Amino acid sequence: MSAGWLLLFFLPFLLSLLGKAPMPWLLCFVTSLLSMLMSVQPGAAVLPWGLGMVIAVISASERIRAVFGR
């Protein structure tokens, strides 16, 4: 597995680091691990990766909203 694939699989976790709460970090780390482990079968990693991206985007947007006061 190349570094590009690992970066893609752990993108939700890296994006969740923008958030403030520790629970999205843990959830995104678990979903990233699941997507990496399930990537053996074609298309099996889409659901955990997508769920991790949704959690990470919500966490990051809440942090941005809290910082800029919108």
DAMO-V233075 format. One record per helix or strand of 3 or more residues. SS is the DSSP state (H for helix, E for strand). FROM is the first residue (numbers start at 1). LEN is the number of residues. If there is no record, write none. Layout:
# DAMO-V233075
<<SS,FROM,LEN> <SS,FROM,LEN>>
This chain:
# DAMO-V233075
<<H,3,7> <H,11,6> <H,22,17> <H,46,23>>
